[in-house]
Amino acid sequence: MIKSKLVKLTATLALCLLNFFVSAKEYALTPSDMSAAKKAKAGDILWLSAGIYSQKLLLSNLKGTAAKPIIIQAIPGEKVLFDGTDDLSGDWQVLSADMPEGKMIQEAQWEKLKGKLYCKKLDAPIYGLIYKGRLMSQARWPNARWDDPWRLDRYFVLRRAEDTSIKGTIYDGLSTDNTLEESSKWLHYDRSQCRHRDEMLGDTDISYQGAVAVMSYTWGSWASKVTSHQAGDNDFNYDINFEKSGTIKKEALTFLNKRVGWEKGKGKFRKSGHAGIQFFLMGLPALDIEEEWWYDKKSGVLYFISPQGENPDKGQIRGKRRDYIFEARHCQYLHIKGI
């Protein structure tokens, strides 16, 4: 009697396992074809073959369960790489002042430009540039590459809005000495390398109209378009409505414009323990040193001052266009592992 029940139990368990594996399917995904992923159901396995995956894939309404998750996994022993960049090699040209693209560079920029300037027309925007495996820096004033030892030192890489500033208009000023004392406590490097600090905005003799003003107060930062600026002036106007600022717009309007720095959005600039609002500028007018780049959205042209004047085609050059390869919406029990 006991033996008979045991046989029945074993048979039932075997049947359940058989049903599980029969119902589950396995799909092979390759860098050039990931469409099979959209068919996945509970218990299925999506095998990623070796290669570089750069095509974005939207996974929608894939429903696994706690007992039968949908698994995306690399084939054992095979290397899988997700890449959010695209190859930008080919068709680079040295820029000169008489070319249509070169006329976008101001005369004062050509005079101070250090290195050889290249340009290339792109079919889609980028928001990051990698050359020979190193991240390049977007053009900004004051100059500071992303890996400079002083990149976090507000005393050298940020400007301070003078107390003559009002909401919508910033007057350039130097960071205060207490900012240097503060940064000296936790940043240690040879400050003799920083020779650009005393240059005022007007000294550049460049118009920053159309550039981006990045303003910060303590740990908060906001970006807005420079609506007007004349070469030689130490003040500029910015868009107080922070249009096209995405998710930061509401915060900028309620925090930066109304609570701190500006006297409740009206009147005179108010100093604080952190030297008030500090800022830097980004854009094509700031392009002047090696390893800087800027993408001009209106013309679709990418500008790049390459290291040692090298032709970008001589080294691997790639542009960042994607943050994610897989985007999942309304999915449950979707597991990605072994990558």
Secondary structure by P-SEA (a helix, b strand, c coil): caaaaaaaaaaaaaaaaaaaaaabbbbbbccccccccccccccbbbbbccccccbbbbbccccccccccccccccccbbbbbbcccccccbbbbbcccccccccccaaaaaacccbbbbbbbcccccccccccbbbbccccccccccccccccccccbbbbcccccccbbbbbcccaaaaaaaaacccccccccccccccccccccccccbbbbbbcccbbbbbcccccccccccccccccccccccaaaaaaacccccccccccccbbbbccccccccccccccccccccbbbbbccccbbbbbccccccccccbbbbbccccccccccccccccccc
